[in-house]
Amino acid sequence: MLTKTLMKSRFDRASKQVKHNDQAKLYSFTIKIDPCDPILFYKNNQHLYEGKSFFWKSPDEDFSLVGLGAAYIIKRNSSTSDRFKYIEKKWNKLCEQATIENPYEVPGTGPLLFGGFSFDANSMKEEEWNSFDQSLFYLPEFLLTVVDSVYYVTVNHFSEKYATIEEAKVLIDQLISNAVMYQQSEPVPIIKQEEIEPNDWVEKVEEIVQDLKQTSLQKVVMARKMKLKFAEPANIPHVIQQLVLQQPNSFIFALNVEKSCFLGASPERLVKKTGSEVLSTSLAGSIERGSDLKEDKELEKQLLHDQKNLFEHQLVVSMIKDALGPHCDKMNIPTQPMIMKTPDIQHLYTPVVGQMKPENSILQVLEGLHPTPALGGVPTKDALEIIRKKEEMDRGFYAAPVGWMDYRGNGEFIVAIRSGLIKEDEAYLYAGCGLVSESKPEDELIETRIKFRPMLRATGGN
């Protein structure tokens, strides 16, 4: 078996000097491989590329991504509004100059960026998010893509075209062989679990509700956090494995940055682009699950007829329509919401499908969509000012776009909710709720506790 030092050094020679070099030329090739478990591929190899790896699994199709290493990093640590355009410009330039060998017309293969944006580039900053810029994307050295039970590996490097291709294949074989080794993993015990100032949060919610009753504000989303302390550094692959097992109807994601990992199980797709088709979803308005099928159906019926939740949901549908409209030739929007169920909560759900104009990109759509009323509020600018003033915390990448885009323009981003930030032996879990004039602060507190559950359960808490 190749040692960690040897495996890293072979590709570090080609990549370490070009991570921010605009003159470097990308060489990329994609091959099919025999099946291997994506979770084990991540779990047994991510330690070889500490602080530079990612995991992604979609709930509604057989699609997974695992990235190891960072052949190239694109980031923007700026409070200005150009971060979406900056990432797109850098990515387009890199792809235009690249030599790409990918015979497969499969979204998610070939050169691909994975990463995300912070929720608010102008909010207060806190220490736990120091490793994350306002926008951060990796082009992985090795990318495993699983689509409809077909397995691909893409290698991205900046050496001469064929100088290390055979070495790369040796490393691919080693990474795949590592992925067949299964070892039972255990959660690291949590020794302290603390909700951060819940009483103070309830008071602020009451203040916001009064503002909603007396001003032109229609909705504000308030978030809060919980802090966990582990007996030793957390077992991140185990947490991801638990999220996959426990949240089959959600997007499972993890982004390792230095000694931190932002991860979660989000039920909310923000935007997906495949060819010219674009899909966005409104997921706003929620209620708990029932203790049995009968109660669950009663709660579902209640949600579908609750005016407070229907109003909150329609705000998001309208915003998505306005954001997608300029980029699409035609759109299809259902007139009534459906129900999406996760193990702990059920939501009002409306899919919005459009045909995009050829000149438009997924990042252009993303910039128009973020933040949706489901995570910010209405009007957006006023709601963000309230959030900055009242929340008194740094959301970081929580409630922000996280996802991927490939060199052909395909991609998918989710809203990073039901999520947390693990940093060695500490974790911060995040949850929020939409406030309208009819909101009751104590009910909103209960809702956030329900929304903590996916990450809390996966980390071994209760």
C-alpha positions as a printed Julia matrix, in Angstrom:
462×3 Matrix{Float64}:
   0.0    0.0     0.0
   1.24   3.47   -0.84
   1.89   5.63    2.18
   0.02   8.86    2.8
   3.25  10.85    2.23
   4.02   9.13   -1.08
   0.47   9.42   -2.39
   0.34  13.12   -1.61
   3.84  13.95   -2.85
   3.25  12.55   -6.33
   0.43  14.97   -7.01
   1.65  17.82   -4.84
   4.55  18.22   -7.27
   2.08  19.04  -10.02
  -0.52  21.0    -8.09
   0.9   22.9    -5.14
   2.39  25.73   -7.2
  -0.72  26.36   -9.35
  -3.64  26.67   -6.97
  -3.9   30.41   -7.62
  -1.89  30.65  -10.84
  -4.0   32.06  -13.66
  -1.37  30.97  -16.21
  -1.53  27.3   -15.25
  -3.14  24.92  -17.74
  -5.5   22.23  -16.54
  -5.22  18.68  -17.82
  -8.17  16.45  -17.0
  -9.12  12.91  -17.92
 -12.09  10.72  -16.97
 -12.31   6.93  -16.93
 -14.92   4.36  -15.94
 -14.11   2.15  -12.98
 -15.61  -0.87  -11.27
 -18.23  -0.13   -8.58
 -17.07   1.03   -5.17
 -18.92   2.42   -2.18
 -18.82   6.27   -2.29
 -19.07   6.49    1.5
 -16.09   4.16    1.93
 -14.23   5.98   -0.85
 -14.61   9.16    1.19
 -14.22   7.58    4.62
 -11.04   5.63    3.89
  -9.3    8.23    1.72
 -10.21  11.7     2.99
  -7.51  11.58    5.68
  -4.93  11.51    2.86
  -6.11  14.97    1.8
  -6.87  16.55    5.15
  -8.85  19.74    4.92
  -9.5   19.41    1.18
 -12.25  16.94    0.39
 -16.0   16.79   -0.1
 -18.97  14.44   -0.22
 -22.35  14.78   -1.94
 -25.34  12.46   -2.33
 -28.65  13.35   -4.0
 -31.89  11.92   -2.59
 -34.01  11.61   -5.72
 -31.59   9.84   -8.03
 -28.56   7.56   -8.0
 -26.0   10.37   -7.94
 -22.98  10.83   -5.67
 -19.76  12.85   -5.76
 -16.61  12.44   -3.71
 -13.7   14.84   -4.14
 -10.2   14.28   -2.77
  -7.56  16.98   -2.73
  -7.67  20.41   -4.34
  -5.86  20.72   -7.66
  -7.14  24.3    -7.82
  -8.96  26.59   -5.4
 -11.16  29.52   -6.32
 -12.18  31.75   -3.43
 -13.35  35.25   -2.76
 -13.03  36.88    0.64
 -14.85  40.1    -0.1
 -18.0   41.8     1.13
 -18.71  43.18   -2.33
 -21.51  41.85   -4.51
 -19.26  40.46   -7.24
 -18.48  37.09   -5.71
 -20.79  35.08   -8.0
 -19.41  36.78  -11.09
 -15.84  36.4    -9.84
 -16.17  32.62   -9.36
 -17.79  32.24  -12.77
 -15.11  34.3   -14.53
 -12.26  32.33  -12.96
 -13.93  28.99  -13.69
 -14.72  29.84  -17.31
 -11.14  30.96  -17.94
  -9.73  27.78  -16.42
 -12.04  25.58  -18.51
 -11.4   27.49  -21.75
  -7.64  26.87  -21.48
  -7.96  23.25  -20.31
  -7.23  20.03  -22.14
 -10.07  17.67  -21.23
 -10.39  14.01  -22.11
 -13.91  12.94  -21.17
 -15.76  10.73  -23.66
 -18.84  10.5   -21.43
 -21.78  12.88  -21.87
 -22.62  12.54  -18.18
 -23.29  15.53  -15.9
 -20.9   15.58  -12.96
 -17.96  14.0   -14.8
 -14.87  15.82  -16.0
 -13.6   19.03  -14.38
 -16.0   20.12  -11.66
 -16.07  22.7    -8.9
 -17.56  21.95   -5.5
 -18.09  24.5    -2.75
 -20.36  27.33   -1.75
 -20.98  30.85   -0.6
 -21.53  32.41    2.8
 -25.09  33.43    3.62
 -24.28  37.12    4.0
 -20.97  38.64    2.96
 -21.7   41.7     5.11
 -22.64  40.03    8.38
 -20.57  39.82   11.55
 -17.73  37.29   11.52
 -17.06  34.69   14.21
 -14.03  32.56   14.89
 -15.58  29.21   14.03
 -15.88  30.27   10.37
 -12.31  31.61   10.01
 -11.3   28.84    7.6
 -14.13  29.66    5.19
 -13.99  32.58    2.79
 -17.08  34.39    1.53
 -16.98  31.97   -1.4
 -14.86  28.84   -1.69
 -14.68  26.15   -4.39
 -12.4   23.15   -4.97
 -11.44  21.57   -8.25
 -10.57  18.13   -6.81
  -7.46  16.2    -7.73
  -9.56  13.03   -7.78
 -13.31  13.0    -8.34
 -15.51   9.94   -7.95
 -18.84  10.33   -9.75
 -21.64   7.79   -9.45
 -24.58   8.16  -11.87
 -27.23   5.45  -12.29
 -24.9    2.78  -10.88
 -22.1    3.66  -13.32
 -18.82   4.76  -11.71
 -16.32   7.3   -13.04
 -13.1    8.83  -11.78
 -11.83  12.17  -13.06
  -8.23  13.25  -12.47
  -7.35  16.95  -12.64
  -3.72  18.08  -12.74
  -1.45  20.84  -14.02
   1.64  18.93  -15.14
   2.56  18.22  -18.75
  -0.28  16.4   -20.43
   0.89  12.82  -19.97
   3.76  13.25  -17.5
   1.88  11.76  -14.55
  -1.08   9.99  -16.16
   0.27   6.52  -15.36
   1.09   7.58  -11.83
  -2.45   8.89  -11.56
  -3.86   5.53  -12.58
  -1.76   3.83   -9.92
  -3.19   6.21   -7.34
  -6.73   5.63   -8.61
  -6.29   1.89   -8.13
  -5.04   2.49   -4.61
  -7.91   4.81   -3.71
 -10.41   2.27   -5.04
  -8.79  -0.59   -3.14
  -8.99   1.49    0.04
 -12.74   1.8    -0.5
 -13.37  -1.94   -0.06
 -12.1   -1.94    3.52
 -14.99  -1.67    5.95
 -14.39  -0.98    9.61
 -17.15  -0.42   12.11
 -16.98   3.17   13.35
 -18.41   4.59   16.53
 -19.55   8.1    17.39
 -17.33  10.16   19.65
 -19.22  10.8    22.92
 -20.72  14.24   23.42
 -19.76  15.59   26.83
 -21.64  18.89   26.62
 -24.71  20.04   24.68
 -25.8   23.66   24.95
 -28.45  25.77   23.23
 -27.08  29.3    22.9
 -29.26  31.77   24.86
 -32.71  30.41   23.9
 -34.61  32.84   26.17
 -32.86  35.83   24.61
 -33.69  34.44   21.16
 -37.39  34.17   22.03
 -37.42  37.81   23.16
 -35.89  38.91   19.87
 -38.45  36.87   17.94
 -41.22  38.67   19.82
 -39.67  42.02   18.87
 -39.5   41.02   15.21
 -43.11  39.8    15.2
 -44.19  43.19   16.51
 -42.22  44.86   13.71
 -43.95  42.61   11.2
 -47.32  43.74   12.51
 -46.44  47.44   12.37
 -44.23  47.84    9.27
 -44.1   46.85    5.61
 -41.95  43.82    6.47
 -43.68  40.58    5.46
 -41.25  37.93    6.68
 -37.95  37.57    8.52
 -36.04  34.31    9.05
 -34.36  34.04   12.43
 -31.72  31.39   13.08
 -29.91  30.24   16.19
 -27.27  27.69   17.11
 -26.42  24.89   19.48
 -22.89  24.06   20.61
 -21.59  20.54   21.18
 -18.39  19.45   22.89
 -16.97  16.01   22.12
 -14.68  13.9    24.29
 -12.14  14.0    21.42
 -12.13  15.16   17.78
 -15.37  14.11   16.14
 -15.53  11.19   13.71
 -16.73  13.1    10.63
 -17.02  10.08    8.27
 -19.23   8.41   10.88
 -21.49  11.49   11.04
 -21.82  11.51    7.24
 -22.62   7.8     7.25
 -25.35   8.38    9.83
 -26.83  11.24    7.8
 -27.0    8.99    4.73
 -28.75   6.26    6.74
 -31.09   8.52    8.71
 -32.05  11.14    6.09
 -32.72   9.26    2.82
 -34.92  12.06    1.45
 -32.31  14.79    1.84
 -29.16  15.95    0.09
 -26.18  14.8     2.13
 -23.19  17.12    1.83
 -19.84  17.71    3.49
 -17.13  20.26    2.74
 -13.79  19.87    4.53
 -11.81  23.08    4.91
  -8.57  22.89    6.91
  -9.57  21.48   10.33
 -13.28  22.17    9.91
 -16.08  20.38    8.13
 -19.41  21.92    7.18
 -21.97  19.17    6.63
 -25.64  18.4     6.78
 -28.77  16.81    5.33
 -30.73  19.43    3.43
 -34.17  18.69    1.98
 -34.08  21.89   -0.09
 -32.75  22.09   -3.63
 -32.08  25.69   -4.62
 -31.34  25.14   -8.29
 -30.4   22.3   -10.63
 -29.32  22.76  -14.25
 -29.06  19.87  -16.69
 -28.46  21.01  -20.24
 -31.0   23.75  -20.85
 -33.46  22.62  -18.17
 -33.42  24.37  -14.82
 -35.26  23.28  -11.68
 -35.79  25.22   -8.47
 -38.0   24.37   -5.5
 -39.98  26.29   -2.95
 -39.7   24.59    0.43
 -41.31  26.86    3.0
 -43.96  26.24    5.61
 -43.53  23.27    7.91
 -45.06  21.13   10.63
 -43.86  18.19   12.72
 -44.39  14.51   11.85
 -47.08  12.5    13.57
 -46.54   9.64   16.0
 -48.53   7.31   13.71
 -49.9    7.32   10.17
 -53.27   8.78   11.18
 -51.77  11.69   13.11
 -49.22  12.28   10.34
 -52.04  12.59    7.78
 -53.93  14.98   10.06
 -50.87  17.18   10.43
 -50.32  17.09    6.65
 -53.92  18.22    6.09
 -53.48  20.96    8.68
 -50.34  22.22    6.94
 -52.0   22.27    3.52
 -54.76  24.54    4.89
 -52.77  26.7     7.29
 -52.92  30.3     6.07
 -49.75  31.39    7.87
 -47.7   28.63    6.21
 -49.41  29.03    2.82
 -48.59  32.75    2.86
 -44.97  32.05    3.78
 -44.76  29.44    1.01
 -46.24  31.68   -1.66
 -43.67  34.39   -0.91
 -40.95  31.93   -1.9
 -42.76  30.71   -5.03
 -43.21  34.3    -6.22
 -39.56  35.13   -5.59
 -38.34  32.04   -7.51
 -40.61  32.95  -10.42
 -39.19  36.49  -10.49
 -35.59  35.24  -10.21
 -35.83  32.56  -12.91
 -38.0   34.53  -15.32
 -35.26  36.68  -16.93
 -33.12  33.58  -17.59
 -35.81  31.32  -19.05
 -37.81  31.11  -22.28
 -40.65  29.3   -20.52
 -41.55  28.09  -17.02
 -43.93  25.6   -15.4
 -45.21  26.34  -11.87
 -47.89  24.19  -10.15
 -50.8   26.17   -8.73
 -50.88  24.29   -5.41
 -48.07  23.05   -3.14
 -47.41  19.42   -2.37
 -46.01  17.84    0.8
 -42.38  16.77    1.25
 -41.71  14.56    4.27
 -38.43  14.03    6.12
 -38.06  11.88    9.26
 -38.59  14.82   11.62
 -40.63  17.38    9.73
 -42.92  17.87    6.72
 -42.88  20.86    4.39
 -44.96  22.59    1.77
 -43.19  21.96   -1.54
 -43.55  23.43   -5.05
 -41.17  22.56   -7.93
 -40.5   25.25  -10.55
 -39.15  24.06  -13.94
 -37.88  26.27  -16.76
 -36.03  26.15  -20.07
 -32.98  28.38  -19.8
 -31.75  30.72  -22.48
 -28.42  29.53  -23.96
 -26.46  32.55  -22.75
 -27.37  32.1   -19.07
 -25.53  30.08  -16.4
 -26.34  28.36  -13.14
 -24.38  30.97  -11.16
 -26.41  33.77  -12.71
 -29.58  32.04  -11.56
 -28.04  31.35   -8.17
 -27.17  34.99   -7.63
 -30.78  35.95   -8.32
 -32.2   33.28   -6.03
 -30.05  33.79   -2.93
 -31.27  34.42   -0.34
 -34.78  33.15   -0.94
 -37.57  34.29    1.4
 -37.35  30.81    2.96
 -33.95  31.73    4.45
 -33.86  35.53    4.44
 -37.2   37.27    4.31
 -39.34  39.79    2.42
 -38.34  42.43    1.42
 -34.88  40.88    1.22
 -32.8   43.98    2.0
 -34.85  44.98    5.04
 -34.99  41.4     6.31
 -31.2   41.04    6.07
 -30.74  44.21    8.12
 -33.0   42.78   10.83
 -31.12  39.47   10.76
 -27.74  41.22   11.15
 -29.04  43.24   14.06
 -31.06  40.62   15.93
 -29.33  37.27   15.34
 -25.92  38.45   16.56
 -24.22  35.41   15.04
 -22.29  34.48   11.93
 -24.29  32.05    9.79
 -21.22  31.31    7.68
 -22.27  28.8     5.02
 -25.45  27.86    6.91
 -28.62  28.62    4.88
 -26.4   29.5     1.9
 -25.83  27.85   -1.51
 -23.6   24.76   -1.45
 -23.13  22.48   -4.42
 -21.32  21.74   -7.68
 -21.01  22.79  -11.31
 -19.17  21.06  -14.12
 -17.32  22.37  -17.17
 -20.35  21.78  -19.41
 -22.56  24.13  -17.39
 -24.49  21.48  -15.49
 -24.76  21.76  -11.74
 -26.82  21.64   -8.61
 -26.94  23.75   -5.44
 -28.9   23.19   -2.28
 -29.74  25.5     0.58
 -27.41  24.34    3.36
 -29.94  23.85    6.16
 -30.21  21.01    8.74
 -26.49  21.52    8.98
 -23.58  22.04   11.31
 -19.92  22.98   11.48
 -17.59  20.47   13.11
 -14.2   21.74   14.18
 -12.08  19.1    15.88
 -13.77  18.42   19.25
 -16.51  21.05   18.89
 -19.58  21.44   16.71
 -22.06  24.2    16.03
 -25.51  23.16   14.82
 -27.81  25.67   13.11
 -31.57  25.98   12.74
 -33.94  28.74   11.73
 -37.61  29.51   11.15
 -39.66  31.96    9.14
 -41.43  34.69   11.1
 -44.58  36.38    9.86
 -47.01  38.6    11.74
 -48.99  35.59   13.05
 -45.91  33.8    14.45
 -45.8   32.73   18.09
 -42.29  32.89   19.59
 -42.58  29.74   21.72
 -43.83  27.76   18.73
 -40.88  28.99   16.68
 -38.47  27.86   19.4
 -40.02  24.39   19.27
 -39.68  24.38   15.48
 -35.95  25.13   15.67
 -35.51  22.27   18.15
 -37.14  19.94   15.65
 -34.8   21.23   12.95
 -31.73  20.59   15.13
 -32.62  16.89   15.29
 -31.08  15.57   12.03
 -27.59  16.82   12.85
 -27.94  16.2    16.57
 -28.96  12.59   16.05
 -26.18  12.0    13.49
 -23.53  13.32   15.88
 -24.78  11.06   18.68
 -26.75  13.63   20.66
 -30.38  13.58   21.72
